[in-house]
Amino acid sequence: MIADAALQAGRSGRQLVISGARAAVAEILAIVRFDTFMHIFTSVEEAYEFYQLSEG
C-alpha cells in the first residue's frame, strides 16, 4: 500500500514522505528499500524543512 502511494505520487509529480517514524520503523523501511523511492524522517520538523527546501 505504501509503495503504491509512492508510485502514484511520483506519477503526478509529487513525493511521498513519511514523518515521525520511530527508529525501528525507519529501519524496517530501509531494510525493504523504501528509502530508495521516498524520504523517511524521524520528525515532522525534519520533513517540513525538507519540504521548504524542495519548494525553493
C-alpha positions as CSV (number, residue, x, y, z in Angstrom):
1,M,0.0,0.0,0.0
2,I,2.8,2.4,0.8
3,A,4.7,1.5,-2.4
4,D,1.5,2.1,-4.4
5,A,1.0,5.5,-2.8
6,A,4.6,6.5,-3.6
7,L,4.3,5.4,-7.2
8,Q,1.1,7.3,-7.6
9,A,2.6,10.4,-6.1
10,G,5.6,10.1,-8.5
11,R,3.4,9.8,-11.5
12,S,1.7,13.0,-10.6
13,G,5.0,14.8,-10.0
14,R,4.8,14.7,-6.2
15,Q,6.8,12.9,-3.5
16,L,5.6,10.8,-0.7
17,V,7.4,11.3,2.6
18,I,7.0,9.6,6.0
19,S,7.5,11.7,9.1
20,G,7.5,10.9,12.8
21,A,8.8,7.3,12.1
22,R,10.2,5.6,15.1
23,A,13.7,4.3,14.7
24,A,12.6,0.7,14.4
25,V,10.0,1.6,11.7
26,A,12.5,3.7,9.8
27,E,15.0,0.8,10.0
28,I,12.4,-1.7,8.6
29,L,11.5,0.7,5.8
30,A,15.2,1.0,4.9
31,I,15.7,-2.8,5.0
32,V,12.9,-3.2,2.5
33,R,14.5,-0.4,0.5
34,F,11.6,2.0,0.7
35,D,14.1,4.7,1.4
36,T,15.2,4.5,-2.2
37,F,12.0,6.0,-3.6
38,M,10.7,8.1,-0.7
39,H,12.0,10.2,2.1
40,I,11.7,9.0,5.7
41,F,12.1,11.5,8.5
42,T,12.1,10.9,12.3
43,S,10.3,14.1,13.0
44,V,7.7,16.3,11.4
45,E,10.1,19.2,11.7
46,E,12.7,17.4,9.5
47,A,10.0,16.7,6.9
48,Y,8.8,20.3,7.0
49,E,12.4,21.6,6.5
50,F,12.9,19.2,3.6
51,Y,9.6,20.4,2.1
52,Q,10.6,24.1,2.5
53,L,14.0,23.5,0.8
54,S,12.5,21.5,-2.1
55,E,9.9,24.2,-2.8
56,G,12.8,26.6,-3.3
